[in-house]
Amino acid sequence: MQGRKILITGGTGQVARPVAEALAPDNEVWCLGRFGDRTAREELEERGARTFTWDMDSGDLDGLPRDFTHVLHSAVYRGESGDFDGTVRVNSVGTARLMTHCATAEAFLYVSSGVVYDRADPTHRYRESDPLGVGAPWLPTYPVAKLAAEGVVRGLAEALALPTVIARLNIAYGPYGHGGVPMIMFREMLRGQPCAVPREGQNYCNPVHTDDIVRQVPLLWEAARTRARVVNWGGDEEVGMTDLLEYMSALTGVPVTLDRGDRSRGTAMFDHTLRRDLIGDCSVGWKEGIARTLAELFEEYRDRIDVADVPGAPVVPVVPDVSDMPVATQRSV
């Protein structure tokens, strides 16, 4: 992708930042965000991106050009305060202002989440047409934020004749930002905290590495339509969250305590039929990706983690001898 004018919101985040850095050398890339992390802002600018301070709550876009060819909207107000009304307002109004500002774009990509599905069955592969819900005990306002914005995006895509795609993201991870849910859970392991898992069985997900995200964003833009197209966006493999925790423990030697109970971070498996038809398969296997991410974010474990030993891995600094795998401690409540 070359010679385009691209607008990216949430530019310092785990998903958007690697996209911005990859596209900046050959395109005019603008990143919007609050930029509380001054270092991240400076690093984006060093990579060739332009930065523009924007708070979704205030919505002030004065001074921002309008002639963008492509937009990636990944910013979200998660509503940690528990204010449902405020969460809906900030995400819906902020998204509406952004879309109307960029109404002449060739393609608009909104990053939604698999959290919008009514996830009653952890073994179900959710299709884009499946029932939606708002169940996320770990952050109840988050699915509300995503569903509110999805409604605005669908409506304005048709009202503005703005080609749009809504990508419902599964578990994204990689060496940017906090590293994604797997790295959040690994930090819990480092602190000796128990990791919440279901009392019976395990939750499943389709983790997708940021390398694949970077490669697939331009393909998703190509899939945009004025009747907004909705597509699941995740990795090819179905991975149990308990299996993922135990794999990270095996790689690093850090013990994991499984806290089996009725409340755990719900995840979802996706049906990938539409995504594969539109943008093809992923390239980074989950074991390779997790190993690489751990090695990049946690320098103290690089010597133990040898990525070259992971099937399909193209780079060096993962798997120690299986006999060295610590046994997961289980705790029921």
Secondary structure, 3 states (H helix, E strand, C coil): CCCCEEEEECCCCCCHHHHHHHHHHHCEEEEEECCCCHHHHHHHHHCCCEEEECCCCCCCCCCCCCCCCEEEECCCCCCCCCCHHHHHHHHHHHHHHHHHHCCCCCEEEEEEEHHHECCCCCCCEECCCCCECCCCCCCCHHHHHHHHHHHHHHHHHHHCCCCEEEEEECCEECCCCCCEHHHHHHHHHHCCCCEEEECCCCCEECCEEHHHHHHHHHHHHHCCECCCEEEEECCCCCEEHHHHHHHHHHHHCCCCEEEEECCCCCCCEECCHHHHHHHCCCCCCHHHHHHHHHHHHCHHHCCCCCHHHCCCCCCCCCCCCHHHCCCCEEEEC
